[in-house]
Amino acid sequence: MIENGTEVTGPQEIEISNGEIMFHGKSYSSLSFIAKEELNSFELMDVTIGIQFHWERKENQRFNGDLKFVIIDNKIQAINIIHVEKYLTSVISSEMSATSSLELLKAHAVISRSWLLNKLEGKKTTSSADEMTISEDKIIRWYDHQDHTLFDVCADDHCQRYQGITKSGTLAVQEAIQATYGQVLTYDDKICDARFYKACGGATELFENCWEEVHHPYLISIADNKNTQLPDLTNEKQAEEWIETEPIAYCNTKDKKILSQVLNNYDQETPDFYRWVVEYSQEELTQLITEKTGIDFGIIQDLIPIKRGASGRIIELKIVGEKKTMIIGKELEIRKILSHSHLYSSAFIVRKEIRNNTTHFQLKGAGWGHGVGLCQIGAAVMANEGYNYKEILQHYYPNSVLSSLYERKK
């Protein structure tokens, strides 16, 4: 790689000193390295992935393209500068497995490209910043994909997983990118904000129930199968019955071969995702909520769903304590407060039991993620059943149109 006209090879170290980047005895406000040739690569050591999630860990990652270092919040941040299609080669392999079926990889190439270009085009119809409403008895907050000031998108679950070329070395990945080159989903001639997650739990969610109060006709609630009509999962009784059972759905699978297409090694540490159970003693729950909110509720007496979305995900939850009662939302805020990292989803019911004179709160839940847009495990099953990528996209993004934004130069 080239830095200030000088070729740099082999292991290199940089450090931060007095708010500047130190490299070879010189200080820089930012430091850039330009790839000498297109296939040149660089490796970053001990990169933290899964930040603030239960699978957080470090790994070495190798990338093509140019490299730039900047300082953000008094920490050195590495920025990879690369073409969109090269970026996608890594994304679809990082979000899933490079050995996934071709139709699944094609589908994910289209939605990852759509999501990225929707963010870059500057015509977003949704708020890109976190939003919060606070009153004496309510906290309603949602976390959207923030506009990063010094780069376009981050490389972790906050935006899209982008973990380098080490995960993208298969012919299927290359074929998926080339077969869908420049293709995006559109609605009303605008690029779709194509959201995705691991498993819907049998029903997908409305966009506005997780983020800003804006309705997208292509991000609506559907049953994750061919024929079933969803019950009214905004109704507490029907939501409880739904979560207590395991209805037929594409993502209701335990097929290890299919799951390995979507779940990387660290994702496979979560074996139960379609239906799951988390339990806390009253003391554990009280400590957790106090720690996560910074609010002294006193001993937690109850958790009461106030409002559910179309997939049964709780949008507003009442926390009842000895000293204080509050309503919290939206879904990710609930998941953050009720787990040391992130609860799998907010589609859960609450069961209280007294055992050995101790109150226990059991959360019985469905799905993994916010539930809006493409269900990755469901899409993997659809591909395995013979659906092509266009059919998969139409299932999870009804009313959208597959459009060609640009073509590959010949």
WOSUL-V608246 format. One record per residue. RES is the residue in one letter. BURIAL is 1 if it has 16 or more other ideal C-beta (glycine too) atoms within 10 Angstrom, else 0. D_CENTER is the distance of its C-alpha to the mean C-alpha in Angstrom with 1 decimal. Layout:
RES&BURIAL&D_CENTER  RES&BURIAL&D_CENTER
//
This chain:
M&1&32.5  I&0&34.5  E&1&34.6  N&0&37.2  G&0&39.2  T&0&39.3  E&0&37.8  V&0&35.6  T&0&35.0  G&0&34.4  P&0&32.7  Q&0&32.3  E&0&31.5  I&0&30.7  E&0&30.7  I&0&30.6  S&0&33.9  N&0&35.0  G&0&31.8  E&0&32.3  I&1&31.3  M&1&34.1  F&1&34.7  H&0&38.1  G&0&39.9  K&0&38.7  S&0&36.4  Y&1&33.9  S&0&31.7  S&0&29.4  L&1&30.0  S&1&29.3  F&1&29.9  I&1&30.5  A&1&30.2  K&0&33.8  E&0&32.8  E&0&29.8  L&0&29.2  N&1&29.6  S&0&26.8  F&1&26.2  E&0&24.6  L&0&22.9  M&0&23.6  D&0&21.7  V&1&18.4  T&0&16.1  I&1&12.6  G&1&10.1  I&0&11.6  Q&0&12.3  F&0&10.6  H&0&13.3  W&0&13.1  E&0&13.8  R&0&16.5  K&0&18.4  E&0&19.2  N&0&21.3  Q&1&19.8  R&0&22.0  F&1&21.5  N&1&23.7  G&1&24.6  D&1&25.8  L&1&24.9  K&1&25.2  F&1&25.2  V&1&25.1  I&1&25.2  I&0&22.7  D&0&23.4  N&0&26.1  K&0&23.9  I&0&24.0  Q&0&21.0  A&1&21.0  I&1&20.2  N&1&20.3  I&1&22.0  I&1&21.7  H&0&22.1  V&1&19.3  E&1&20.2  K&1&20.4  Y&1&17.0  L&1&15.6  T&1&17.7  S&1&15.7  V&1&12.2  I&1&12.9  S&1&14.5  S&1&11.9  E&1&9.0  M&1&11.8  S&1&15.5  A&1&18.1  T&0&20.4  S&1&18.5  S&1&20.8  L&1&21.7  E&1&20.7  L&1&17.2  L&1&16.9  K&1&18.5  A&1&16.3  H&1&13.1  A&1&15.3  V&1&16.1  I&1&12.8  S&1&11.5  R&1&14.9  S&1&14.9  W&1&11.8  L&1&13.3  L&1&16.8  N&1&16.0  K&1&15.0  L&0&18.0  E&0&20.6  G&0&21.1  K&0&21.5  K&1&18.5  T&0&19.4  T&0&16.8  S&1&16.9  S&0&14.9  A&0&15.8  D&0&15.2  E&0&17.8  M&0&19.9  T&0&23.0  I&0&25.2  S&0&28.5  E&0&30.7  D&0&29.2  K&0&25.7  I&1&22.5  I&1&20.0  R&1&17.0  W&1&13.7  Y&1&11.2  D&1&10.5  H&1&10.0  Q&0&13.3  D&0&16.0  H&1&16.6  T&0&20.4  L&0&21.3  F&1&18.7  D&0&16.5  V&1&12.9  C&1&11.8  A&1&11.1  D&1&8.4  D&1&4.7  H&1&6.1  C&1&6.7  Q&1&6.8  R&1&8.2  Y&1&11.9  Q&1&14.2  G&1&17.5  I&1&20.1  T&1&20.8  K&1&18.2  S&1&19.3  G&0&23.0  T&1&23.6  L&0&25.6  A&1&23.2  V&1&20.5  Q&0&23.2  E&0&24.5  A&1&21.3  I&1&20.9  Q&0&24.6  A&0&24.8  T&1&22.2  Y&1&23.2  G&0&22.6  Q&1&21.4  V&1&19.1  L&1&18.6  T&1&20.8  Y&1&22.1  D&0&25.3  D&0&25.4  K&0&22.2  I&1&19.1  C&1&16.4  D&1&13.2  A&1&11.5  R&1&8.2  F&1&6.7  Y&1&5.4  K&1&7.9  A&1&11.0  C&1&12.5  G&1&15.5  G&1&17.9  A&1&17.2  T&1&14.6  E&1&14.3  L&1&15.6  F&1&13.8  E&1&16.4  N&1&15.9  C&1&12.5  W&1&13.4  E&1&16.7  E&0&19.6  V&0&19.5  H&0&19.9  H&1&18.5  P&0&20.7  Y&1&18.2  L&1&15.4  I&1&17.7  S&1&18.0  I&1&19.4  A&1&20.5  D&1&18.7  N&1&22.1  K&0&25.1  N&0&27.5  T&0&26.5  Q&0&26.7  L&1&24.4  P&1&26.3  D&0&25.9  L&1&23.0  T&1&23.6  N&0&26.8  E&1&26.7  K&0&29.1  Q&0&27.4  A&1&23.9  E&1&25.6  E&0&27.3  W&1&24.2  I&1&22.2  E&0&25.4  T&0&25.6  E&0&23.7  P&1&24.1  I&0&24.1  A&1&20.8  Y&1&19.4  C&1&16.6  N&1&19.5  T&1&20.4  K&0&21.4  D&0&22.4  K&0&21.6  K&0&22.2  I&1&19.6  L&1&17.0  S&1&17.7  Q&1&16.6  V&1&13.0  L&1&12.9  N&1&14.0  N&0&16.6  Y&0&14.6  D&1&12.3  Q&0&15.7  E&0&16.7  T&0&15.1  P&0&17.8  D&0&17.8  F&1&14.8  Y&1&16.7  R&1&18.9  W&1&18.9  V&0&21.1  V&0&20.8  E&0&24.1  Y&1&25.4  S&0&29.1  Q&1&30.1  E&0&30.6  E&0&27.2  L&1&25.5  T&1&27.7  Q&0&27.1  L&1&23.3  I&1&23.3  T&0&25.9  E&0&24.0  K&0&20.7  T&1&22.5  G&0&25.6  I&1&27.6  D&0&30.5  F&1&30.3  G&0&32.9  I&0&32.6  I&1&29.9  Q&1&31.7  D&0&29.2  L&1&25.7  I&0&26.3  P&1&23.8  I&0&25.1  K&1&22.9  R&1&20.6  G&1&18.6  A&1&19.5  S&1&17.4  G&1&19.0  R&1&16.1  I&1&18.0  I&1&17.8  E&1&20.7  L&1&22.0  K&1&25.4  I&1&26.0  V&0&29.7  G&1&31.3  E&0&35.0  K&0&35.0  K&0&32.3  T&0&30.3  M&1&27.2  I&1&24.7  I&1&21.0  G&1&18.0  K&1&15.6  E&1&13.2  L&1&10.9  E&1&14.3  I&1&15.8  R&1&13.2  K&1&13.8  I&1&17.5  L&1&18.1  S&1&16.7  H&0&17.4  S&0&13.7  H&1&11.4  L&1&13.0  Y&1&11.4  S&1&11.7  S&1&14.3  A&1&16.3  F&1&19.0  I&1&22.8  V&1&24.8  R&0&27.9  K&0&30.4  E&0&32.9  I&0&35.8  R&0&36.6  N&0&39.3  N&0&39.6  T&0&35.9  T&1&33.4  H&1&30.1  F&1&27.0  Q&0&25.2  L&1&21.8  K&1&21.6  G&1&18.2  A&1&16.5  G&1&13.2  W&1&9.9  G&1&7.1  H&1&8.1  G&1&10.0  V&1&10.3  G&1&11.2  L&1&11.0  C&1&11.0  Q&1&10.7  I&1&13.4  G&1&15.4  A&1&15.5  A&1&16.7  V&1&19.4  M&1&20.4  A&1&20.9  N&1&22.9  E&0&25.0  G&0&26.0  Y&1&24.0  N&0&23.5  Y&1&20.5  K&0&22.0  E&0&22.5  I&1&18.9  L&1&17.7  Q&1&20.5  H&1&19.5  Y&1&15.9  Y&1&16.9  P&0&20.5  N&0&22.7  S&1&20.9  V&0&23.1  L&1&22.4  S&1&24.1  S&0&25.2  L&0&24.6  Y&0&26.5  E&0&28.3  R&0&28.7  K&0&31.9  K&0&34.6
//
